[in-house]
Amino acid sequence: MELRELLMFMTKKGASDLHLKPMRPPLLRIQGRLIPIKAKPIKPKEVEEMLFSILTPAQQRKFEQAQAVDLGYGVPGVARFRCNMYLQRGTIAAVFRRVPFEIQDVGSLNLPDVIETFTDYPAGLVLVTGPTGSGKSTTLAALLRRISQTRACHVVTIEDPIEFLFTDDKATISQREVGTDTPTFKEALRNCVRQDPDVVMVGEMRDLETMSTVMTAAETGHLVFSTLHTNSAPQTVDRIIDSFPSDQQEQVRGQLALVLRAIVSMQLVERKEGTERLPACEIMINSPKIQKHIELGEIKEITEEMESSVSYYRMQTMNQSLIALLAHDVITYEQAVRASLDPDDLSLRLRKIFPRIEDRFREGDMSPSPADFSQITELLETKKLYEEAEERHRQKLAEKDEQLRDLENEIAELRASLMESSESTEQWQRKLETAESDSMRIREEAQQKINLLNERIRELNLKLQEGGGKAASGFFKR
């Protein structure tokens, strides 16, 4: 049995991991379950020869010193693999994680749309957290792929070992492997700021020095992505702060509140058909209220703020994500409970939204006995509740009908008032026309009289002029 054949078989079966351990057959992790290959157990000498054949001299020395070594290994035309070799009970064992050549985009990973917007931040710290095998590396690779396709910038990755292989698009990407291209994470991050990066991806924040350097890089105007093995956003904040000495924690809270942009906590939940696993995501965005909670060390209040910021910031807790998967009927109730960090809270929230949802989602329950009168009582109670709801609905309809009638009466009154107003306007218009006609007639009659008087005056003036040349007689004579 050769290692190359095992890795090719693993890829063909769609397994995520291959476990090699002496004195038992190889194991494949398929859809989260470890399944042994139908083969003979591997002897310790066979495992040692199989694994040492892929180690470089430097990696062999590191393994002898530390009793463990991480490395990347590729099979042309098949896939890349992230391998960890270690000693157990004095014998060599190893786990290979399959890393596909093709990098998926965010949309094809069934992730919430808001996660894709994290690539638009100009600077700050974005963390993807979760247990081993929850999709952290795949999600980071999808985000970096989007950056490469949309932004003309320089991306530097620091990994141990290199997993996904990126190709340049709009962005140019430099990938550095710890132990091959750089001695340590700390040294790589220290040199990184001199390499004119716009975006930095650190494979994992493993220790205090890495955390400190990552936050400093985010503080100096770079967009930094990294991962952490924590199960929730509040736990991630707590973990970072608690990693520092107590006399520095107040300063670290202020620094983290300033540079943090978002945290995505992930885990994979098996689809109810068993065909694939779906991501359940807790999303925290560093809103002003979240920032204040981090500064003041009010970590417990972060969860409540996330729950109430779904509509505006599109945050969500892990339980809210599981409820969404349940509501879409893609996972079972038992799977949701197993994945929940707080099953009691999940159950309470489900009962508030869907009072009978837990009964509906439970599988394997026996059907009720036809002789069980409690079932009849439940039906009667349900009927009573339905009738009461129907009566309330009828009352509301009657109230609405009465309001409609009142509105119709008001509209009729307004129309009548408008008609009266219109008739009154016509009457006044007729009176005005009559007055104008009378005024015109009077004017004409007065003008006629004036003309007659003027004519009479002219006649009298003529008579006076004709009589002016004769001798005065009668009274005027004396």
C-alpha positions in Angstrom: 0.0 0.0 0.0 1.5 3.3 -1.1 0.7 6.8 0.2 0.0 8.2 -3.2 -2.7 5.5 -3.8 -4.3 6.2 -0.4 -4.5 9.9 -1.1 -6.0 9.3 -4.6 -8.5 6.9 -3.0 -9.3 9.5 -0.4 -9.9 12.2 -3.0 -12.1 9.9 -5.0 -14.3 9.2 -2.0 -14.6 12.9 -1.2 -13.1 12.5 2.2 -11.8 15.5 4.1 -9.1 13.7 6.2 -7.0 10.5 6.1 -5.7 9.0 9.4 -2.7 6.7 9.3 -2.1 4.9 12.5 -0.1 1.7 13.1 -1.9 -1.6 13.7 -5.2 -0.6 12.2 -6.5 0.1 8.6 -6.4 3.7 7.3 -9.4 5.8 8.3 -11.3 8.3 6.1 -13.4 11.2 7.5 -16.5 11.4 5.2 -19.2 13.9 6.1 -17.8 14.2 9.6 -17.6 10.5 10.3 -14.4 8.3 10.5 -14.8 5.2 8.4 -12.1 2.5 8.1 -10.9 1.4 4.7 -11.4 -2.2 3.9 -7.7 -3.2 4.1 -5.3 -4.9 6.3 -3.9 -3.0 9.4 -0.7 -1.1 8.6 2.5 -2.1 10.4 4.6 0.5 12.2 7.5 0.0 9.8 5.2 0.5 6.8 3.8 3.8 8.3 7.3 5.1 8.9 8.6 4.3 5.4 5.4 5.7 3.9 5.7 9.0 5.8 9.4 9.6 5.8 9.5 9.3 2.0 7.8 12.7 1.7 9.9 14.6 4.3 12.8 16.9 3.4 16.0 16.7 5.5 15.0 19.9 7.4 11.5 18.5 8.1 13.0 15.2 9.4 15.3 17.2 11.8 12.3 19.2 13.0 10.4 16.0 13.6 13.2 14.4 15.6 13.5 17.6 17.7 9.8 18.3 18.3 8.2 14.8 17.8 5.8 16.5 15.4 5.9 18.4 12.1 3.5 20.2 9.8 4.0 20.1 6.0 2.2 20.6 2.7 2.2 17.8 0.2 0.7 17.8 -3.3 -0.2 15.0 -5.7 -0.3 16.4 -9.3 -3.7 16.3 -10.8 -5.3 15.2 -7.6 -5.1 17.7 -4.7 -2.9 19.3 -2.1 -2.8 18.0 1.4 -1.9 19.5 4.7 -0.2 16.9 6.9 0.7 16.6 10.5 3.0 13.8 11.5 3.4 13.0 15.2 4.4 10.3 17.7 1.9 8.3 19.7 3.0 5.5 22.0 6.4 5.6 20.4 5.2 5.0 16.9 4.7 7.4 14.0 1.1 8.5 13.0 -0.2 11.1 10.6 -3.3 13.0 9.5 -3.7 14.3 6.0 -6.3 17.1 5.3 -7.4 17.4 1.7 -7.1 20.9 0.2 -8.7 21.1 -3.3 -6.9 22.8 -6.1 -10.0 24.8 -7.0 -11.0 27.6 -4.7 -14.7 28.1 -4.3 -16.4 31.5 -4.2 -18.3 32.7 -1.1 -21.7 32.1 -2.7 -21.1 28.4 -3.4 -20.3 27.7 0.2 -23.8 28.5 1.4 -22.5 31.3 3.6 -24.6 34.4 4.6 -24.2 37.2 2.0 -22.9 39.7 4.6 -19.6 37.7 4.9 -18.7 38.6 1.4 -18.8 42.3 2.3 -15.8 41.8 4.7 -13.5 41.9 1.7 -14.5 45.6 1.2 -13.0 46.8 4.5 -10.0 49.1 3.8 -8.3 48.1 7.0 -8.8 46.3 10.3 -9.0 42.7 11.6 -11.4 40.0 10.4 -11.3 36.6 12.3 -12.8 33.3 11.2 -13.1 30.9 14.1 -14.3 27.4 14.9 -13.2 23.9 15.7 -11.0 21.8 13.5 -12.6 20.9 10.2 -15.3 23.6 10.4 -14.4 25.3 7.1 -12.2 28.2 8.4 -9.4 27.8 5.7 -12.0 27.2 2.9 -13.8 30.4 3.9 -10.6 32.5 4.1 -9.6 31.2 0.7 -12.9 32.2 -0.8 -12.6 35.7 0.7 -9.0 36.1 -0.6 -10.2 34.9 -4.0 -12.8 37.6 -4.1 -10.2 40.2 -3.1 -7.9 38.9 -5.9 -10.7 39.3 -8.4 -11.9 42.7 -7.4 -9.1 44.8 -5.9 -5.8 45.9 -7.4 -3.6 45.3 -4.3 -0.8 43.2 -2.8 -1.9 40.3 -0.7 0.6 38.5 1.6 -0.2 35.2 3.2 1.7 33.6 6.1 0.8 29.9 6.5 2.1 26.8 8.2 2.0 25.0 5.9 0.6 26.6 2.7 -2.8 25.1 1.9 -4.6 26.7 -1.0 -2.6 27.9 -4.0 -3.6 31.3 -5.3 -3.0 32.7 -8.7 -2.7 36.5 -9.4 -5.7 38.3 -10.9 -6.3 42.0 -10.2 -4.3 41.5 -7.0 -0.8 40.0 -6.7 -0.5 37.4 -4.0 2.7 36.4 -2.2 2.4 33.2 -0.2 5.0 32.5 2.5 5.4 29.2 4.4 6.7 29.1 7.9 9.8 26.8 8.0 10.4 27.2 4.3 10.1 30.8 3.3 10.3 32.3 6.8 11.5 30.9 10.2 8.5 32.0 12.3 5.1 33.7 12.2 6.6 36.6 14.2 9.5 37.1 11.8 7.2 36.9 8.8 4.8 39.5 10.2 7.7 41.8 11.2 9.0 41.7 7.6 5.6 41.8 6.1 5.0 45.5 6.8 8.1 46.3 4.7 6.7 44.4 1.7 4.0 47.1 0.9 1.0 44.8 1.6 -2.6 45.9 1.4 -4.1 42.7 2.7 -2.4 40.2 5.1 -3.6 36.7 5.8 -2.2 34.9 8.8 -3.0 31.2 8.8 -3.6 31.0 12.6 -3.1 33.2 15.7 -1.3 30.6 17.8 0.4 32.6 20.5 0.7 36.0 22.2 3.4 37.3 19.9 1.4 36.5 16.8 -1.8 38.1 18.2 0.1 41.2 19.2 1.7 41.6 15.8 -1.5 40.9 13.9 -3.4 43.7 15.9 -0.5 46.1 15.3 -0.6 45.3 11.5 -4.3 46.0 11.5 -3.8 49.2 13.5 -1.3 50.5 10.9 -3.7 50.5 8.0 -3.7 46.9 6.7 -6.7 44.6 6.3 -5.7 41.4 8.2 -7.5 38.0 8.1 -6.7 35.2 10.5 -8.2 32.2 12.3 -8.6 31.1 15.9 -9.8 27.9 17.5 -12.7 29.3 19.4 -16.4 28.4 19.3 -18.1 31.8 19.5 -17.5 35.5 18.9 -17.6 36.5 22.6 -15.2 33.6 23.4 -12.9 34.8 20.7 -12.7 38.3 22.2 -12.2 36.8 25.7 -9.4 34.5 24.4 -7.5 37.3 22.8 -7.7 39.6 25.8 -6.9 36.8 28.3 -3.8 35.8 26.3 -2.1 39.1 27.4 -0.7 39.8 30.9 -3.3 41.3 33.3 -1.5 44.7 33.4 -1.9 45.0 29.6 -5.4 43.8 29.2 -7.1 47.2 29.5 -4.8 48.6 26.8 -5.5 45.4 24.6 -9.3 45.9 25.0 -9.0 49.4 23.6 -6.7 48.3 20.8 -9.0 45.3 19.9 -12.1 47.5 20.0 -10.4 49.9 17.6 -9.0 47.4 15.0 -11.6 44.6 15.0 -14.1 44.6 12.1 -15.9 41.2 12.3 -15.8 37.7 13.7 -17.3 34.7 12.0 -17.6 31.5 14.1 -18.4 28.4 12.1 -19.3 24.8 12.4 -20.6 22.3 9.9 -23.9 20.5 10.4 -24.9 17.5 8.4 -27.8 18.0 6.0 -30.8 15.8 7.0 -30.4 13.7 3.8 -26.7 13.0 4.8 -25.4 14.2 1.4 -23.3 17.1 2.6 -22.6 19.4 5.6 -23.9 22.9 5.8 -22.2 25.8 7.6 -23.9 27.3 10.7 -22.4 30.7 11.2 -22.3 33.1 14.1 -21.6 36.6 12.8 -20.4 39.6 14.9 -19.7 43.0 13.4 -17.9 45.6 15.5 -20.8 48.1 15.7 -20.5 51.1 18.1 -22.3 49.2 20.8 -20.1 46.1 20.4 -17.0 48.3 20.4 -18.1 49.9 23.7 -18.8 46.5 25.3 -15.2 45.3 24.3 -13.6 48.5 25.7 -15.5 48.1 29.0 -14.9 44.3 29.2 -18.6 43.6 29.0 -18.2 40.4 27.0 -21.4 38.8 28.2 -23.5 41.6 26.7 -22.1 41.0 23.2 -24.4 38.0 22.6 -27.5 40.0 23.4 -26.4 42.8 21.1 -25.8 40.3 18.3 -29.3 38.9 18.7 -30.9 42.4 18.5 -28.8 43.6 15.5 -30.0 41.0 12.9 -32.0 43.5 10.8 -29.6 46.4 10.6 -26.1 45.0 10.9 -27.1 41.4 9.8 -25.4 39.9 12.8 -26.6 36.5 14.2 -25.8 34.1 17.0 -25.1 30.4 16.5 -28.6 29.5 17.8 -30.2 31.9 15.4 -28.3 30.3 12.5 -29.4 26.9 13.6 -33.0 28.0 13.8 -32.7 29.3 10.3 -31.5 25.9 9.1 -34.3 24.2 11.0 -36.9 26.6 9.6 -35.7 25.8 6.1 -36.0 22.1 7.0 -32.5 21.2 5.9 -31.3 19.8 9.2 -32.9 17.7 12.0 -33.8 18.8 15.5 -31.2 16.4 17.0 -28.5 17.8 14.8 -29.3 21.4 15.8 -29.2 20.4 19.5 -25.9 18.7 19.1 -24.4 21.7 17.3 -25.8 24.3 19.7 -23.5 25.8 22.4 -26.6 26.5 24.5 -29.3 23.8 23.8 -31.6 25.1 26.5 -31.7 28.6 24.9 -32.2 27.0 21.5 -35.2 25.0 22.7 -36.7 28.1 24.4 -36.4 30.2 21.2 -37.8 27.4 19.1 -40.9 27.1 21.4 -41.4 30.8 21.3 -41.4 30.9 17.5 -43.0 27.6 16.7 -44.7 26.1 19.8 -44.9 22.6 18.4 -41.7 22.6 16.4 -39.8 20.4 18.7 -42.4 17.6 18.4 -42.5 18.0 14.7 -38.7 17.8 14.3 -38.1 14.9 16.7 -37.6 11.7 14.8 -38.4 8.2 15.9 -41.2 9.1 18.3 -44.0 6.5 18.5 -47.4 7.4 17.2 -50.0 8.2 19.9 -52.3 5.4 21.0 -55.9 5.6 19.6 -57.0 4.9 23.2 -55.2 7.9 24.6 -57.9 10.5 25.6 -55.2 13.2 26.2 -54.9 13.4 22.4 -58.6 14.2 22.2 -58.2 16.8 24.9 -55.4 18.4 22.9 -57.5 18.5 19.8 -60.4 20.1 21.7 -58.0 22.7 23.2 -56.7 23.3 19.7 -60.3 23.7 18.3 -61.1 26.1 21.2 -58.1 28.2 20.5 -58.9 28.2 16.8 -62.6 29.3 17.4 -61.4 32.1 19.8 -58.9 33.3 17.2 -61.7 33.1 14.5 -64.1 35.1 16.7 -61.4 37.8 17.3 -60.8 37.9 13.6 -64.6 38.4 13.0 -64.7 41.2 15.5 -61.8 42.9 13.9 -63.5 42.6 10.5 -66.7 44.0 11.9 -64.8 47.0 13.4 -63.1 47.5 10.0 -66.5 47.4 8.2 -67.9 50.0 10.6 -64.9 52.2 10.0 -65.5 51.8 6.3 -69.1 52.8 6.6 -68.2 55.9 8.6 -65.7 56.9 6.0 -68.2 56.4 3.2 -70.7 58.6 5.1 -68.1 61.3 5.5 -67.3 61.1 1.8 -71.0 61.4 1.0 -71.4 64.5 3.2 -68.3 66.1 1.6 -69.7 65.4 -1.8 -73.1 67.0 -0.8 -71.3 70.0 0.6 -69.4 70.4 -2.6 -72.6 70.2 -4.6 -74.3 72.9 -2.4 -71.2 75.0 -2.7 -71.3 74.6 -6.5 -75.0 75.5 -6.7 -74.5 78.6 -4.5 -71.6 79.7 -6.8 -73.8 79.4 -9.8 -76.5 81.5 -8.2 -74.1 84.3 -7.3 -72.7 84.1 -10.8 -76.2 84.6 -12.3 -76.8 87.6 -9.9 -73.5 89.1 -10.8 -74.3 88.8 -14.5 -77.8 90.4 -13.9 -76.2 93.2 -12.0 -73.7 93.8 -14.7 -76.5 93.9 -17.3 -78.6 96.3 -15.2 -75.5 98.5 -14.7 -74.9 98.6 -18.5 -78.5 99.4 -19.2 -78.6 102.3 -16.7 -75.4 103.6 -18.1 -76.8 103.6 -21.6 -80.0 105.3 -20.4 -78.1 108.0 -18.5 -75.9 108.6 -21.6 -79.0 109.0 -23.7 -80.4 111.6 -21.3 -77.1 113.4 -21.2 -77.1 113.5 -25.0 -80.6 114.9 -25.1 -79.8 117.6 -22.5 -76.7 118.6 -24.4 -78.8 118.9 -27.6 -81.3 121.1 -25.8 -78.6 123.3 -24.4 -77.2 123.8 -27.9 -80.7 124.8 -29.2 -81.1 127.3 -26.4 -77.7 128.8 -27.1 -78.6 129.3 -30.8 -81.8 131.0 -29.9 -80.0 133.3 -27.5 -77.5 134.2 -30.2 -80.2 134.9 -32.8 -82.1 137.2 -30.4 -79.0 139.1 -29.3 -79.1 141.7 -32.2 -82.7 143.0 -31.7 -83.8 146.0 -29.5 -84.8 145.2 -26.0 -88.5 145.4 -25.3 -90.9 145.0 -22.3 -89.3 144.7 -18.9 -85.7 144.7 -20.4 -86.5 148.0 -22.2 -86.8 149.9 -18.8 
